[in-house]
Amino acid sequence: MPLTLAEVGEENIIRKIGGKQEVKAHLENLGFVVGGAVTIVSAIGGNVIVNVKDSRIAVSKEMAQKIMV
């Protein structure tokens, strides 16, 4: 399921990252790697704030839909 459907406070494992190669590279640079853990801190209108690798990152709805957990 895409990251946008995950529950707030629940830790998920990243299964797949979709999109174009530059989008994948950008997300990878932010710490979103397959097999890595990601936890949603808050969600507003599909946009999410997540904890990934001890960092808090805001992700737009469009980007969050490309991250499968």
Biopython code that builds the backbone (N, CA, C, O; Angstrom):
import numpy as np
from Bio.PDB.StructureBuilder import StructureBuilder

atoms = [
    (1, "MET", "N", (0.850, -1.193, 0.000)),
    (1, "MET", "CA", (0.000, 0.000, 0.000)),
    (1, "MET", "C", (0.886, 1.242, 0.000)),
    (1, "MET", "O", (2.014, 1.199, 0.491)),
    (2, "PRO", "N", (0.386, 2.342, -0.544)),
    (2, "PRO", "CA", (1.199, 3.565, -0.536)),
    (2, "PRO", "C", (1.295, 4.147, 0.874)),
    (2, "PRO", "O", (0.440, 3.894, 1.723)),
    (3, "LEU", "N", (2.341, 4.925, 1.106)),
    (3, "LEU", "CA", (2.590, 5.534, 2.411)),
    (3, "LEU", "C", (1.416, 6.404, 2.864)),
    (3, "LEU", "O", (1.192, 6.558, 4.065)),
    (4, "THR", "N", (0.665, 6.973, 1.918)),
    (4, "THR", "CA", (-0.465, 7.841, 2.272)),
    (4, "THR", "C", (-1.556, 7.092, 3.031)),
    (4, "THR", "O", (-2.341, 7.716, 3.744)),
    (5, "LEU", "N", (-1.622, 5.760, 2.894)),
    (5, "LEU", "CA", (-2.664, 4.971, 3.568)),
    (5, "LEU", "C", (-2.210, 4.382, 4.904)),
    (5, "LEU", "O", (-3.009, 3.763, 5.606)),
    (6, "ALA", "N", (-0.944, 4.564, 5.260)),
    (6, "ALA", "CA", (-0.424, 4.016, 6.516)),
    (6, "ALA", "C", (-0.983, 4.803, 7.704)),
    (6, "ALA", "O", (-1.338, 5.975, 7.577)),
    (7, "GLU", "N", (-1.054, 4.143, 8.851)),
    (7, "GLU", "CA", (-1.579, 4.759, 10.064)),
    (7, "GLU", "C", (-0.523, 5.654, 10.726)),
    (7, "GLU", "O", (0.671, 5.360, 10.676)),
    (8, "VAL", "N", (-0.977, 6.741, 11.342)),
    (8, "VAL", "CA", (-0.076, 7.632, 12.080)),
    (8, "VAL", "C", (0.476, 6.888, 13.293)),
    (8, "VAL", "O", (-0.272, 6.238, 14.023)),
    (9, "GLY", "N", (1.781, 6.986, 13.502)),
    (9, "GLY", "CA", (2.420, 6.347, 14.647)),
    (9, "GLY", "C", (2.833, 4.911, 14.427)),
    (9, "GLY", "O", (3.508, 4.330, 15.278)),
    (10, "GLU", "N", (2.450, 4.324, 13.314)),
    (10, "GLU", "CA", (2.754, 2.927, 13.021)),
    (10, "GLU", "C", (4.046, 2.846, 12.206)),
    (10, "GLU", "O", (4.190, 3.544, 11.203)),
    (11, "GLU", "N", (4.986, 1.997, 12.633)),
    (11, "GLU", "CA", (6.228, 1.843, 11.883)),
    (11, "GLU", "C", (6.007, 0.877, 10.724)),
    (11, "GLU", "O", (5.449, -0.205, 10.904)),
    (12, "ASN", "N", (6.445, 1.272, 9.543)),
    (12, "ASN", "CA", (6.305, 0.455, 8.348)),
    (12, "ASN", "C", (7.671, 0.251, 7.701)),
    (12, "ASN", "O", (8.593, 1.044, 7.891)),
    (13, "ILE", "N", (7.777, -0.823, 6.937)),
    (13, "ILE", "CA", (9.003, -1.107, 6.190)),
    (13, "ILE", "C", (8.751, -0.746, 4.725)),
    (13, "ILE", "O", (7.728, -1.123, 4.154)),
    (14, "ILE", "N", (9.686, -0.016, 4.125)),
    (14, "ILE", "CA", (9.544, 0.385, 2.719)),
    (14, "ILE", "C", (9.774, -0.838, 1.841)),
    (14, "ILE", "O", (10.817, -1.486, 1.927)),
    (15, "ARG", "N", (8.791, -1.150, 0.995)),
    (15, "ARG", "CA", (8.850, -2.322, 0.114)),
    (15, "ARG", "C", (9.325, -1.967, -1.289)),
    (15, "ARG", "O", (10.055, -2.732, -1.920)),
    (16, "LYS", "N", (8.897, -0.780, -1.779)),
    (16, "LYS", "CA", (9.201, -0.404, -3.155)),
    (16, "LYS", "C", (9.074, 1.106, -3.291)),
    (16, "LYS", "O", (8.248, 1.733, -2.629)),
    (17, "ILE", "N", (9.897, 1.680, -4.155)),
    (17, "ILE", "CA", (9.791, 3.104, -4.454)),
    (17, "ILE", "C", (9.564, 3.238, -5.954)),
    (17, "ILE", "O", (10.375, 2.776, -6.756)),
    (18, "GLY", "N", (8.462, 3.869, -6.326)),
    (18, "GLY", "CA", (8.112, 4.015, -7.730)),
    (18, "GLY", "C", (8.512, 5.377, -8.273)),
    (18, "GLY", "O", (9.131, 6.180, -7.574)),
    (19, "GLY", "N", (8.153, 5.625, -9.519)),
    (19, "GLY", "CA", (8.428, 6.916, -10.138)),
    (19, "GLY", "C", (9.641, 6.879, -11.045)),
    (19, "GLY", "O", (10.260, 5.834, -11.247)),
    (20, "LYS", "N", (9.968, 8.047, -11.588)),
    (20, "LYS", "CA", (11.117, 8.172, -12.482)),
    (20, "LYS", "C", (12.412, 8.016, -11.701)),
    (20, "LYS", "O", (12.422, 8.107, -10.473)),
    (21, "GLN", "N", (13.496, 7.782, -12.415)),
    (21, "GLN", "CA", (14.789, 7.540, -11.776)),
    (21, "GLN", "C", (15.235, 8.708, -10.907)),
    (21, "GLN", "O", (15.784, 8.499, -9.825)),
    (22, "GLU", "N", (15.000, 9.952, -11.374)),
    (22, "GLU", "CA", (15.428, 11.098, -10.563)),
    (22, "GLU", "C", (14.609, 11.220, -9.281)),
    (22, "GLU", "O", (15.127, 11.672, -8.260)),
    (23, "VAL", "N", (13.335, 10.822, -9.322)),
    (23, "VAL", "CA", (12.494, 10.830, -8.118)),
    (23, "VAL", "C", (13.009, 9.779, -7.136)),
    (23, "VAL", "O", (13.126, 10.043, -5.939)),
    (24, "LYS", "N", (13.314, 8.589, -7.648)),
    (24, "LYS", "CA", (13.847, 7.521, -6.797)),
    (24, "LYS", "C", (15.156, 7.963, -6.146)),
    (24, "LYS", "O", (15.366, 7.740, -4.953)),
    (25, "ALA", "N", (16.035, 8.587, -6.929)),
    (25, "ALA", "CA", (17.325, 9.035, -6.411)),
    (25, "ALA", "C", (17.137, 10.105, -5.336)),
    (25, "ALA", "O", (17.832, 10.098, -4.320)),
    (26, "HIS", "N", (16.195, 11.023, -5.562)),
    (26, "HIS", "CA", (15.930, 12.081, -4.579)),
    (26, "HIS", "C", (15.436, 11.484, -3.259)),
    (26, "HIS", "O", (15.916, 11.852, -2.187)),
    (27, "LEU", "N", (14.473, 10.560, -3.347)),
    (27, "LEU", "CA", (13.946, 9.928, -2.132)),
    (27, "LEU", "C", (15.029, 9.112, -1.421)),
    (27, "LEU", "O", (15.089, 9.090, -0.191)),
    (28, "GLU", "N", (15.882, 8.442, -2.198)),
    (28, "GLU", "CA", (16.968, 7.663, -1.615)),
    (28, "GLU", "C", (17.937, 8.571, -0.859)),
    (28, "GLU", "O", (18.431, 8.206, 0.207)),
    (29, "ASN", "N", (18.207, 9.756, -1.414)),
    (29, "ASN", "CA", (19.089, 10.717, -0.750)),
    (29, "ASN", "C", (18.493, 11.214, 0.561)),
    (29, "ASN", "O", (19.226, 11.573, 1.482)),
    (30, "LEU", "N", (17.159, 11.237, 0.647)),
    (30, "LEU", "CA", (16.488, 11.663, 1.874)),
    (30, "LEU", "C", (16.454, 10.548, 2.922)),
    (30, "LEU", "O", (16.134, 10.802, 4.083)),
    (31, "GLY", "N", (16.783, 9.314, 2.521)),
    (31, "GLY", "CA", (16.792, 8.199, 3.466)),
    (31, "GLY", "C", (15.729, 7.156, 3.220)),
    (31, "GLY", "O", (15.634, 6.180, 3.965)),
    (32, "PHE", "N", (14.916, 7.345, 2.175)),
    (32, "PHE", "CA", (13.879, 6.361, 1.843)),
    (32, "PHE", "C", (14.490, 5.263, 0.991)),
    (32, "PHE", "O", (14.588, 5.399, -0.229)),
    (33, "VAL", "N", (14.904, 4.173, 1.631)),
    (33, "VAL", "CA", (15.501, 3.050, 0.919)),
    (33, "VAL", "C", (14.680, 1.792, 1.180)),
    (33, "VAL", "O", (14.093, 1.635, 2.251)),
    (34, "VAL", "N", (14.643, 0.899, 0.193)),
    (34, "VAL", "CA", (13.897, -0.350, 0.332)),
    (34, "VAL", "C", (14.454, -1.137, 1.507)),
    (34, "VAL", "O", (15.663, -1.339, 1.620)),
    (35, "GLY", "N", (13.554, -1.580, 2.381)),
    (35, "GLY", "CA", (13.949, -2.310, 3.577)),
    (35, "GLY", "C", (14.107, -1.414, 4.792)),
    (35, "GLY", "O", (14.251, -1.906, 5.912)),
    (36, "GLY", "N", (14.082, -0.093, 4.582)),
    (36, "GLY", "CA", (14.214, 0.849, 5.684)),
    (36, "GLY", "C", (12.892, 1.071, 6.396)),
    (36, "GLY", "O", (11.824, 0.855, 5.823)),
    (37, "ALA", "N", (12.966, 1.501, 7.645)),
    (37, "ALA", "CA", (11.771, 1.757, 8.443)),
    (37, "ALA", "C", (11.338, 3.209, 8.286)),
    (37, "ALA", "O", (12.170, 4.113, 8.203)),
    (38, "VAL", "N", (10.017, 3.421, 8.247)),
    (38, "VAL", "CA", (9.455, 4.769, 8.158)),
    (38, "VAL", "C", (8.219, 4.822, 9.055)),
    (38, "VAL", "O", (7.400, 3.903, 9.051)),
    (39, "THR", "N", (8.092, 5.903, 9.821)),
    (39, "THR", "CA", (6.954, 6.090, 10.722)),
    (39, "THR", "C", (6.294, 7.424, 10.420)),
    (39, "THR", "O", (6.974, 8.448, 10.354)),
    (40, "ILE", "N", (4.984, 7.429, 10.237)),
    (40, "ILE", "CA", (4.258, 8.672, 9.989)),
    (40, "ILE", "C", (4.038, 9.387, 11.318)),
    (40, "ILE", "O", (3.509, 8.808, 12.266)),
    (41, "VAL", "N", (4.453, 10.664, 11.376)),
    (41, "VAL", "CA", (4.270, 11.481, 12.570)),
    (41, "VAL", "C", (2.920, 12.177, 12.497)),
    (41, "VAL", "O", (2.173, 12.182, 13.475)),
    (42, "SER", "N", (2.598, 12.767, 11.342)),
    (42, "SER", "CA", (1.293, 13.385, 11.144)),
    (42, "SER", "C", (0.950, 13.405, 9.665)),
    (42, "SER", "O", (1.828, 13.331, 8.805)),
    (43, "ALA", "N", (-0.353, 13.506, 9.385)),
    (43, "ALA", "CA", (-0.835, 13.540, 8.007)),
    (43, "ALA", "C", (-1.914, 14.612, 7.900)),
    (43, "ALA", "O", (-2.861, 14.636, 8.686)),
    (44, "ILE", "N", (-1.757, 15.495, 6.921)),
    (44, "ILE", "CA", (-2.738, 16.558, 6.692)),
    (44, "ILE", "C", (-3.033, 16.613, 5.207)),
    (44, "ILE", "O", (-2.161, 16.969, 4.414)),
    (45, "GLY", "N", (-4.245, 16.265, 4.822)),
    (45, "GLY", "CA", (-4.649, 16.331, 3.424)),
    (45, "GLY", "C", (-3.820, 15.464, 2.500)),
    (45, "GLY", "O", (-3.638, 15.811, 1.334)),
    (46, "GLY", "N", (-3.313, 14.341, 2.992)),
    (46, "GLY", "CA", (-2.497, 13.457, 2.172)),
    (46, "GLY", "C", (-1.015, 13.737, 2.276)),
    (46, "GLY", "O", (-0.199, 12.848, 2.034)),
    (47, "ASN", "N", (-0.648, 14.972, 2.636)),
    (47, "ASN", "CA", (0.759, 15.295, 2.868)),
    (47, "ASN", "C", (1.144, 14.719, 4.225)),
    (47, "ASN", "O", (0.350, 14.762, 5.165)),
    (48, "VAL", "N", (2.359, 14.181, 4.334)),
    (48, "VAL", "CA", (2.747, 13.511, 5.566)),
    (48, "VAL", "C", (4.083, 14.032, 6.090)),
    (48, "VAL", "O", (4.931, 14.494, 5.327)),
    (49, "ILE", "N", (4.248, 13.947, 7.402)),
    (49, "ILE", "CA", (5.534, 14.181, 8.043)),
    (49, "ILE", "C", (5.943, 12.831, 8.603)),
    (49, "ILE", "O", (5.194, 12.198, 9.347)),
    (50, "VAL", "N", (7.151, 12.395, 8.234)),
    (50, "VAL", "CA", (7.590, 11.058, 8.622)),
    (50, "VAL", "C", (8.922, 11.109, 9.358)),
    (50, "VAL", "O", (9.713, 12.037, 9.190)),
    (51, "ASN", "N", (9.150, 10.086, 10.178)),
    (51, "ASN", "CA", (10.461, 9.843, 10.774)),
    (51, "ASN", "C", (11.122, 8.769, 9.933)),
    (51, "ASN", "O", (10.581, 7.674, 9.780)),
    (52, "VAL", "N", (12.286, 9.075, 9.390)),
    (52, "VAL", "CA", (13.054, 8.089, 8.633)),
    (52, "VAL", "C", (14.529, 8.310, 8.957)),
    (52, "VAL", "O", (15.042, 9.420, 8.816)),
    (53, "LYS", "N", (15.206, 7.251, 9.391)),
    (53, "LYS", "CA", (16.624, 7.330, 9.776)),
    (53, "LYS", "C", (16.899, 8.483, 10.740)),
    (53, "LYS", "O", (17.800, 9.286, 10.498)),
    (54, "ASP", "N", (16.146, 8.574, 11.811)),
    (54, "ASP", "CA", (16.320, 9.586, 12.862)),
    (54, "ASP", "C", (16.156, 11.019, 12.369)),
    (54, "ASP", "O", (16.681, 11.943, 12.991)),
    (55, "SER", "N", (15.441, 11.225, 11.265)),
    (55, "SER", "CA", (15.165, 12.569, 10.748)),
    (55, "SER", "C", (13.675, 12.710, 10.495)),
    (55, "SER", "O", (12.989, 11.744, 10.162)),
    (56, "ARG", "N", (13.185, 13.940, 10.663)),
    (56, "ARG", "CA", (11.789, 14.226, 10.321)),
    (56, "ARG", "C", (11.765, 14.895, 8.967)),
    (56, "ARG", "O", (12.469, 15.878, 8.735)),
    (57, "ILE", "N", (10.951, 14.357, 8.071)),
    (57, "ILE", "CA", (10.893, 14.867, 6.707)),
    (57, "ILE", "C", (9.430, 15.033, 6.303)),
    (57, "ILE", "O", (8.607, 14.149, 6.539)),
    (58, "ALA", "N", (9.114, 16.184, 5.685)),
    (58, "ALA", "CA", (7.775, 16.402, 5.137)),
    (58, "ALA", "C", (7.771, 15.899, 3.700)),
    (58, "ALA", "O", (8.680, 16.194, 2.924)),
    (59, "VAL", "N", (6.735, 15.132, 3.356)),
    (59, "VAL", "CA", (6.622, 14.548, 2.021)),
    (59, "VAL", "C", (5.251, 14.899, 1.456)),
    (59, "VAL", "O", (4.236, 14.746, 2.136)),
    (60, "SER", "N", (5.225, 15.369, 0.216)),
    (60, "SER", "CA", (3.943, 15.714, -0.420)),
    (60, "SER", "C", (3.141, 14.449, -0.700)),
    (60, "SER", "O", (3.682, 13.343, -0.715)),
    (61, "LYS", "N", (1.858, 14.631, -0.918)),
    (61, "LYS", "CA", (0.960, 13.513, -1.212)),
    (61, "LYS", "C", (1.441, 12.753, -2.445)),
    (61, "LYS", "O", (1.428, 11.522, -2.464)),
    (62, "GLU", "N", (1.870, 13.497, -3.488)),
    (62, "GLU", "CA", (2.310, 12.859, -4.732)),
    (62, "GLU", "C", (3.536, 11.972, -4.495)),
    (62, "GLU", "O", (3.613, 10.860, -5.018)),
    (63, "MET", "N", (4.493, 12.467, -3.706)),
    (63, "MET", "CA", (5.695, 11.683, -3.404)),
    (63, "MET", "C", (5.353, 10.498, -2.516)),
    (63, "MET", "O", (5.864, 9.397, -2.720)),
    (64, "ALA", "N", (4.487, 10.720, -1.529)),
    (64, "ALA", "CA", (4.120, 9.656, -0.587)),
    (64, "ALA", "C", (3.421, 8.508, -1.295)),
    (64, "ALA", "O", (3.532, 7.358, -0.869)),
    (65, "GLN", "N", (2.699, 8.805, -2.373)),
    (65, "GLN", "CA", (2.020, 7.737, -3.116)),
    (65, "GLN", "C", (2.995, 6.864, -3.885)),
    (65, "GLN", "O", (2.639, 5.753, -4.278)),
    (66, "LYS", "N", (4.206, 7.330, -4.111)),
    (66, "LYS", "CA", (5.222, 6.547, -4.818)),
    (66, "LYS", "C", (5.996, 5.623, -3.887)),
    (66, "LYS", "O", (6.729, 4.746, -4.343)),
    (67, "ILE", "N", (5.828, 5.825, -2.556)),
    (67, "ILE", "CA", (6.539, 5.011, -1.565)),
    (67, "ILE", "C", (5.591, 3.917, -1.077)),
    (67, "ILE", "O", (4.591, 4.195, -0.416)),
    (68, "MET", "N", (5.920, 2.678, -1.410)),
    (68, "MET", "CA", (5.074, 1.532, -1.022)),
    (68, "MET", "C", (5.606, 0.893, 0.250)),
    (68, "MET", "O", (6.801, 0.626, 0.376)),
    (69, "VAL", "N", (4.695, 0.650, 1.195)),
    (69, "VAL", "CA", (5.084, 0.016, 2.462)),
    (69, "VAL", "C", (4.336, -1.292, 2.641)),
    (69, "VAL", "O", (4.524, -1.978, 3.646)),
]
sb = StructureBuilder()
sb.init_structure("model")
sb.init_model(0)
sb.init_chain("A")
sb.init_seg("    ")
for serial, (resi, resn, name, xyz) in enumerate(atoms, 1):
    if name == "N":
        sb.init_residue(resn, " ", resi, " ")
    sb.init_atom(name, np.array(xyz, "f"), 0.0, 1.0, " ", f" {name:<3s}", serial, name[0])
structure = sb.get_structure()
